[in-house]
């Protein structure tokens, strides 16, 4: 097993991740906008202490191109 495999295995087996946060989803012209904040905590179950606390802003905009629906000819 490689060092990377062992590291990932230890991270997955020993740690838990808690996620909290709030998002606002807004419809905009041609798509939608997502804004908010994510609060994340990485907790070591073996040592029973928090390893990492992360507070990250989220700002994303998704645009959808024109959708063309062909209509059959009516005769």
Secondary structure, DSSP 8 states (H G I E B T S, - for coil): --HHHHHHHHHHHHEEEEEEEEEEEEEETTEEEEEEEEEEEEEETTTTEEEEEEEEEEEEEEE------------
